Amino acid sequence: MASFYDTTVGQQVEFQRVLASAGFTDSDIARIIKEPNLASTMYVAIQPKAVATVPSWYVSPEQQLARARQLWPNAVLPEPPKEFTPRTKSEVLLLHVPDTFDNLWNKVNAPEGYTKYRWEGVKSDRANLRLAPNKREHTEPVWLAFDPEHGKGERPDSFWGQADTAASEVFSALIQFPEWSLAWFNGASAPNLTGYQLKYDGNWSRVPYLRRGGGDRQLGLSAHWAGLRDAHWSSPSVREC
């Protein structure tokens, strides 16, 4: 970790200004500056923290519970956590109800004025679709921290092997946040379903992804190469709350 003495002169001056505005005397500030450990600790403490902003498409936990009860009337749903602290600026709280690939996709509603499209190459049978290595699969409804911007612009296959890479949870996000797709390419990334691997020509070399087309007015489920980088797509992550 960089210390106070690794900072620029301008940062050190700002540090002293903040201490002065907090009521520290000149002698207090001089003592703090002379003690490296104390100066470094206080410098870190006053740095601005990353603050998550709730996106316009986000739906409250209460609304998510209501939606899940409508779609899965027999499911035992957990109460949302009393406290949720995002670890990134884009993490949001998501209720994920496990189901099959096809059932979850069928429960996704396209935005108003759009139709749903699924490329025939995205097959859900075990011979053609599987979870990526080490991907954790939830078997019961669970509240998750969902980061839709994780892995933006990176190769999807670079996240294979990580347990927190999202797979069917991306469908859950579309189910719970029906207006999320309207933000894609308008400041938000479209998602890969990087927690899955799709077979092509005998190799597990593709990944399902979602797109929203302007010209064709479609919310589409398709597939592309897992080694492809695209600045407009992300590989969302999840962690249990």
C-alpha positions as CSV (number, residue, x, y, z in Angstrom):
1,M,0.0,0.0,0.0
2,A,1.3,3.4,-0.9
3,S,2.2,5.6,2.1
4,F,1.6,9.4,2.6
5,Y,5.1,10.0,1.5
6,D,4.5,8.3,-1.8
7,T,1.9,10.9,-2.7
8,T,2.4,14.1,-4.7
9,V,3.0,17.5,-3.1
10,G,-0.4,18.5,-4.1
11,Q,-2.0,15.5,-2.3
12,Q,0.0,16.2,0.8
13,V,-1.1,19.9,0.8
14,E,-4.7,18.7,0.4
15,F,-4.2,16.3,3.3
16,Q,-3.0,19.1,5.5
17,R,-5.9,21.3,4.4
18,V,-8.5,18.7,5.3
19,L,-6.8,18.2,8.7
20,A,-7.0,21.9,9.3
21,S,-10.6,22.1,8.3
22,A,-11.3,19.3,10.8
23,G,-10.0,21.4,13.7
24,F,-6.4,20.2,14.0
25,T,-4.0,22.9,15.1
26,D,-0.7,23.6,13.3
27,S,1.2,21.8,16.0
28,D,-1.1,18.7,15.7
29,I,-0.6,18.7,11.9
30,A,3.2,19.0,12.2
31,R,3.3,16.1,14.7
32,I,1.1,14.0,12.4
33,I,3.3,14.7,9.3
34,K,6.5,13.8,11.3
35,E,5.1,10.4,12.2
36,P,5.0,8.2,9.1
37,N,2.7,5.5,10.4
38,L,0.2,8.0,11.8
39,A,0.3,10.2,8.6
40,S,-0.2,7.2,6.3
41,T,-3.2,5.9,8.4
42,M,-4.9,9.2,8.4
43,Y,-4.2,9.9,4.7
44,V,-5.9,6.6,3.8
45,A,-8.8,7.4,6.1
46,I,-9.7,10.7,4.4
47,Q,-9.6,9.3,0.8
48,P,-12.9,9.4,-0.9
49,K,-14.7,6.0,-0.9
50,A,-16.3,4.4,-3.9
51,V,-20.0,5.0,-3.7
52,A,-22.5,2.8,-5.5
53,T,-25.3,4.5,-7.3
54,V,-28.6,2.8,-7.7
55,P,-29.4,2.5,-11.5
56,S,-32.7,3.7,-12.8
57,W,-33.6,0.2,-13.9
58,Y,-33.2,-1.3,-10.4
59,V,-36.2,-2.9,-8.6
60,S,-36.5,-3.0,-4.8
61,P,-36.2,-6.2,-2.9
62,E,-39.9,-6.1,-2.0
63,Q,-40.8,-5.9,-5.7
64,Q,-38.4,-8.7,-6.4
65,L,-40.0,-10.9,-3.8
66,A,-43.5,-10.2,-5.3
67,R,-42.2,-11.0,-8.8
68,A,-40.7,-14.3,-7.6
69,R,-43.9,-15.3,-5.8
70,Q,-45.8,-14.7,-9.0
71,L,-43.5,-16.8,-11.1
72,W,-42.6,-19.5,-8.6
73,P,-45.6,-19.8,-6.3
74,N,-44.3,-22.9,-4.5
75,A,-40.8,-21.7,-3.9
76,V,-39.6,-20.9,-0.3
77,L,-38.1,-17.5,-0.7
78,P,-35.6,-16.0,1.8
79,E,-36.0,-12.5,3.3
80,P,-33.6,-9.9,1.9
81,P,-30.5,-9.2,4.0
82,K,-31.0,-6.4,6.5
83,E,-27.9,-4.7,5.3
84,F,-26.3,-4.7,1.9
85,T,-23.0,-3.0,1.2
86,P,-21.9,-3.0,-2.4
87,R,-18.2,-3.7,-3.1
88,T,-18.2,-1.9,-6.4
89,K,-20.1,1.1,-7.8
90,S,-22.3,-1.2,-9.9
91,E,-23.2,-4.0,-7.6
92,V,-26.9,-4.4,-6.8
93,L,-29.0,-6.8,-4.7
94,L,-30.6,-9.6,-6.7
95,L,-33.0,-12.4,-5.8
96,H,-32.0,-15.4,-7.8
97,V,-34.4,-18.4,-8.0
98,P,-32.7,-21.4,-9.6
99,D,-34.4,-23.0,-12.6
100,T,-33.4,-24.6,-15.9
101,F,-31.8,-22.6,-18.6
102,D,-34.9,-22.8,-20.8
103,N,-37.4,-22.0,-18.1
104,L,-35.5,-18.9,-17.0
105,W,-35.2,-17.6,-20.6
106,N,-38.9,-18.2,-21.1
107,K,-39.7,-16.1,-18.0
108,V,-37.7,-13.1,-19.4
109,N,-39.9,-10.4,-20.8
110,A,-38.7,-8.2,-23.6
111,P,-39.0,-4.5,-23.1
112,E,-42.2,-2.8,-24.5
113,G,-41.9,-2.6,-28.3
114,Y,-39.4,-5.4,-28.5
115,T,-39.6,-9.1,-29.3
116,K,-37.5,-12.0,-28.0
117,Y,-35.1,-13.9,-30.2
118,R,-33.0,-16.9,-29.6
119,W,-30.4,-18.1,-32.0
120,E,-30.9,-21.8,-32.8
121,G,-27.3,-22.5,-32.0
122,V,-27.9,-21.8,-28.3
123,K,-28.9,-25.3,-27.3
124,S,-29.5,-26.2,-23.7
125,D,-28.9,-29.9,-23.8
126,R,-26.0,-31.2,-21.8
127,A,-24.1,-32.2,-24.9
128,N,-23.9,-28.6,-26.0
129,L,-24.2,-26.4,-22.9
130,R,-22.4,-26.8,-19.5
131,L,-21.3,-24.7,-16.6
132,A,-17.8,-23.3,-16.8
133,P,-15.2,-25.0,-14.5
134,N,-15.6,-24.2,-10.8
135,K,-18.8,-22.3,-11.4
136,R,-21.0,-22.5,-8.3
137,E,-24.6,-23.5,-9.0
138,H,-27.2,-22.5,-6.5
139,T,-29.9,-25.0,-5.8
140,E,-32.2,-22.8,-3.5
141,P,-33.4,-19.3,-3.9
142,V,-30.8,-16.8,-2.7
143,W,-30.0,-13.1,-2.4
144,L,-26.9,-12.2,-4.4
145,A,-24.7,-9.2,-5.0
146,F,-24.9,-8.9,-8.8
147,D,-22.3,-6.8,-10.6
148,P,-23.5,-6.2,-14.2
149,E,-20.3,-4.3,-15.2
150,H,-17.8,-6.9,-14.0
151,G,-15.3,-7.9,-16.7
152,K,-16.3,-5.2,-19.1
153,G,-14.2,-5.4,-22.3
154,E,-12.4,-8.6,-21.2
155,R,-12.3,-12.0,-22.8
156,P,-15.1,-14.2,-21.3
157,D,-12.9,-17.2,-21.1
158,S,-10.4,-15.3,-18.9
159,F,-13.0,-15.7,-16.1
160,W,-13.6,-19.4,-16.6
161,G,-12.5,-21.2,-13.4
162,Q,-13.9,-18.5,-11.1
163,A,-16.8,-19.5,-8.9
164,D,-18.4,-16.1,-8.9
165,T,-18.9,-15.7,-12.6
166,A,-22.6,-15.3,-13.4
167,A,-24.5,-17.9,-15.5
168,S,-28.3,-18.3,-15.1
169,E,-28.1,-15.4,-12.6
170,V,-28.0,-13.1,-15.6
171,F,-31.5,-14.4,-16.6
172,S,-32.7,-13.7,-13.1
173,A,-31.4,-10.1,-13.4
174,L,-33.4,-9.7,-16.6
175,I,-36.5,-11.2,-15.0
176,Q,-36.3,-9.0,-12.0
177,F,-35.0,-5.9,-13.8
178,P,-37.0,-5.8,-17.1
179,E,-35.7,-2.3,-18.0
180,W,-32.1,-3.3,-17.5
181,S,-31.7,-4.1,-21.2
182,L,-32.8,-0.6,-22.2
183,A,-29.6,0.8,-20.6
184,W,-27.3,-1.5,-22.7
185,F,-25.1,0.6,-25.0
186,N,-26.5,3.7,-23.3
187,G,-23.9,3.8,-20.5
188,A,-24.3,0.2,-19.4
189,S,-22.8,-3.0,-20.8
190,A,-24.7,-5.9,-22.3
191,P,-23.9,-9.2,-20.6
192,N,-22.2,-12.4,-21.5
193,L,-23.4,-15.5,-19.7
194,T,-19.8,-16.3,-18.9
195,G,-20.6,-18.9,-16.3
196,Y,-21.6,-21.2,-19.3
197,Q,-19.6,-22.9,-22.0
198,L,-21.2,-23.6,-25.4
199,K,-19.9,-26.3,-27.7
200,Y,-19.0,-25.5,-31.3
201,D,-17.4,-27.8,-33.8
202,G,-16.5,-30.2,-31.0
203,N,-14.9,-27.6,-28.7
204,W,-16.2,-25.7,-25.7
205,S,-15.2,-22.4,-27.3
206,R,-18.3,-20.2,-27.2
207,V,-20.3,-18.4,-24.6
208,P,-24.0,-17.3,-24.7
209,Y,-24.6,-13.6,-24.7
210,L,-27.5,-11.2,-24.7
211,R,-28.0,-8.2,-26.9
212,R,-30.6,-5.6,-27.6
213,G,-31.0,-4.6,-31.3
214,G,-32.2,-1.1,-32.2
215,G,-33.0,-1.7,-35.8
216,D,-34.7,-5.1,-35.4
217,R,-36.2,-4.2,-31.9
218,Q,-35.2,-7.5,-30.5
219,L,-33.9,-8.8,-27.1
220,G,-31.7,-11.5,-28.4
221,L,-30.0,-14.6,-26.9
222,S,-27.1,-15.7,-29.1
223,A,-23.5,-16.9,-28.8
224,H,-20.0,-15.8,-29.8
225,W,-16.4,-16.8,-29.3
226,A,-15.3,-17.0,-25.6
227,G,-12.0,-15.4,-26.5
228,L,-13.5,-12.3,-28.0
229,R,-13.0,-8.9,-26.4
230,D,-15.7,-6.3,-26.8
231,A,-15.9,-3.0,-25.0
232,H,-19.7,-3.1,-25.0
233,W,-20.0,-6.4,-23.2
234,S,-19.3,-7.5,-19.6
235,S,-19.0,-10.8,-17.7
236,P,-21.2,-10.2,-14.7
237,S,-20.3,-11.6,-11.3
238,V,-22.3,-12.7,-8.3
239,R,-21.5,-13.3,-4.6
240,E,-23.8,-14.6,-1.9
241,C,-25.0,-12.0,0.7
